[in-house]
Amino acid sequence: MTSIFDSLQITFSGLNLDLMIVLPAIALMGGTVIFLLMAVNALVAVYFERKVSAFMQDRLGPMEVGILGFKGGKRFWGGIGQTLADAIKLLVKEDILPNDADRVLMILAPFIIFTGAFLTFIGLPFAENLVISDFNIGVFYIVAMSSVGVIGIILAGWSSNNKWSLYGAMRAAAQIISYEIPIGLSLLLVVLVAGSLNFGDIVQWQADNRWFIFHSPFSFLAFFIFFISIVAETNRTPFDIPEAESELVAGWMTEYSGFRWALFFLSEYANMLIVSIVASTVFLGGWLSPLQMFNVLPEAWLFLDGPTLGLFWVFLKAIILIFVMMWFRWTFPRLRVDQLMYLCWKVFIPFGLANLFFISLWELLF
Amino acid sequence: MSEYFNNIFYGVKSFLTGMKLTLSHFKNKKELVATLQYPHEKWPVPERNIGFDHAEYNLIRSRLHVDIDDCIACMQCEKACPVDCIKIDSIKPPKDSDFDCGMTSNDTQKKMIVSRFTIDMSECMYCNLCVFPCPEECIYMVGGPNASKHEIDYEFSQYERDGMIFEFADATDEQIKEAGGEKWIEQRDAKINKHEEGIKLEGEVKIAVPPPVTTPVKADESKPVSKTAVKDSGTGELEIKSFNSISDKMCRGIAKKTFTAAKRAGKDQTAMLSDIAQALSDMGKMTDEIQTILDGLPAPVAEHVTEPEIEQKEPESIPVAAESPTIFEMDLKDLNGIEDKMARGIAKKAFIAAKRAGEDKVEAVKNALEDAGKLDTASEALLSSFTAAYSDSENLDPKVESAGDEKPESGEQSQDLPLFDIKDLNSIDEKMARGMAKKIYTAGKRAEKSRSEVIRDIKAGLSDAGKLDSAIEELLNRLETGS
């Protein structure tokens, strides 16, 4: 698997430029692409979420705002300009810093969270050969980088000097750190079976055998543990205890407004996209077409796996997973803190450990 | 242990049940949507009444509407309204004019035209009481039983409160003028002008009456002096605060009341003070203390302001300044004497601009009119009556002499002045005298007498009736000189 970074470096090497110029230029290009992806993702996902939630509650959602006079469909897909207008509103809003807040940390916190999400994208494969930098420890890198955000959350909650913020931050820290364990255990299954931490190798293993979710009953279970855990990791309902509108106003985001709040928002939706892409890459065959999920069809069907369609498949799977996350949100009430901890420590972790044990046996036997 | 697995099983089951339910809503979205896209779609308006079955009472609380063609300006609805949200102005054409006010749909000959019929729907309480007294049945709630006359309108929300005031009168200015309503139009325009001026000057001009300074040059010279005056009396110009030094509560109240009334009537300081003194002595509250306070109030200002003039000009000018410092101070109202509407507008605009910039107002108005080619002899004469006081010394001399001399002569001098407003007579305190003065005024106006003639008539009439006291005389004198 050739990464974008490598191919760009090869392209620029023909120009005989100093490496000190080429490397930052490539990094800047990659960063711009990631940032645009995050921004567009937030715009689309928010609109998508508002529409999904509206339909599940027998409403219509945003219907009035259009782009350049085009309002979208008259009945159900109207208001396509709504999120754009919201984004503009957010950027021109007053940026409030409370008097007694820790100013430095409070300004720093959203950038740490944003940086965590931003860095995660570097190792994220969007398709074959479509990854900013192809690490041979890709899975490990993503797990590590997505944990950076929790530092930002704790800083945000602490620096706001607000009891709701602090409660929210404490809950978030407890929740995110706890749920990283089942996530790690589930990913460990894949690594154990595929024998690699590299996303390209994992997908190649699935192309050679079958989608990992269908590899064994244990991997099937592992997918659900993983998926529910990433919902908790991204602080989405029913695991939105850190933000809990009805209890904590907005949790650790209570005192934030304007651009800094927009950064939180951006990171939140970016995290949703990241975990969905990771789940689809690791368990659902990544850029492989769904027709080959059991790898039983003749070779002629393989054209659908081609590199051109890879991006489409990855995003299709990711969008379906995001839809399911939204579906969760509008179905389930929020868990209590103790229920959340029960679910993690008493259900997911024992099952994850058992999974790991049994899949080792499975690998030995078959 | 089995409970643990049972719980997990139950959890997964209920999880799936819930997901199924929400998905069914998601899929069936078209049938189930409860939202009404309000401005685009509306529920049908229900047929309804106010609770009991009576055709007369089958009303709908919507919006009042007036078929103005049928309105005979009988004022019955205005009187009936418990919250006074209906305002009607009407103009009755003079008897000798052949102005036709039209017929109503009931074949009643209308006797007057309605120049204003406003309903403030933000005040309306939908009691329907205005509807029944109407002899022509021209005011009603729209919709419901009246749907045939006017379609339902229950959503008249506005972005500004003024939008809730509905004007129904449709008489044009020409019609009103034809019916003899110039005066009404003038008053209305004055009101509008005043309002607009207020908006323009908001925050830029103090409420207090500016010190009587005529030209900027003079203002500069008199400034240091009047500043000392400020120190002396506590307030440079007469303000309502000035009366706080009166210790007696009652007296203070009376003084303040009179001051406010006088200020509204547009009187100058000396007149105000004499009014206050009059009011206090009427109440038997006048003490030496108050007298000294009142004396102390205007004196420093008046004296100090006039002193530089004395040094600057001939000694003859003393009487003018001393009599009334504002004698030639041009006011916006004075421009109402200009007949041509366009010219009046231009003049007023120029006046306000000059007032703000602190320039010579008369000069500015004159220039503006000249530029617009609207400067005719009448308006020139009007303007020159203001310029005369401080233009050139050779021009000044005869005028000053005449002003210093007997009143009739100064009356002749101000003959060019337009006839003053009947409202100016409102500051006559005594009811009888006021009525008499107004009667004479109206008679004089009909006979198209000049200002000084009218005033002379009023004086004669009042002194015949033994009603001419010093206050009225002073007022008339001031009116005569046009201040």
HADDOCK unambig.tbl for C-alpha pairs under 7 A between the chains (distance, minus, plus):
assign (segid A and resid 55 and name CA) (segid B and resid 25 and name CA) 6.92 0.50 0.50
assign (segid A and resid 55 and name CA) (segid B and resid 26 and name CA) 5.11 0.50 0.50
assign (segid A and resid 55 and name CA) (segid B and resid 29 and name CA) 5.65 0.50 0.50
assign (segid A and resid 56 and name CA) (segid B and resid 22 and name CA) 5.69 0.50 0.50
assign (segid A and resid 56 and name CA) (segid B and resid 23 and name CA) 6.97 0.50 0.50
assign (segid A and resid 56 and name CA) (segid B and resid 25 and name CA) 5.19 0.50 0.50
assign (segid A and resid 56 and name CA) (segid B and resid 26 and name CA) 4.53 0.50 0.50
assign (segid A and resid 58 and name CA) (segid B and resid 25 and name CA) 6.78 0.50 0.50
assign (segid A and resid 58 and name CA) (segid B and resid 29 and name CA) 5.95 0.50 0.50
assign (segid A and resid 58 and name CA) (segid B and resid 32 and name CA) 5.59 0.50 0.50
assign (segid A and resid 58 and name CA) (segid B and resid 33 and name CA) 4.45 0.50 0.50
assign (segid A and resid 58 and name CA) (segid B and resid 34 and name CA) 6.14 0.50 0.50
assign (segid A and resid 59 and name CA) (segid B and resid 33 and name CA) 5.24 0.50 0.50
assign (segid A and resid 59 and name CA) (segid B and resid 34 and name CA) 6.10 0.50 0.50
assign (segid A and resid 59 and name CA) (segid B and resid 35 and name CA) 5.64 0.50 0.50
assign (segid A and resid 60 and name CA) (segid B and resid 33 and name CA) 6.83 0.50 0.50
assign (segid A and resid 60 and name CA) (segid B and resid 35 and name CA) 6.51 0.50 0.50
assign (segid A and resid 331 and name CA) (segid B and resid 18 and name CA) 6.06 0.50 0.50
assign (segid A and resid 331 and name CA) (segid B and resid 19 and name CA) 6.18 0.50 0.50
assign (segid A and resid 331 and name CA) (segid B and resid 22 and name CA) 6.11 0.50 0.50
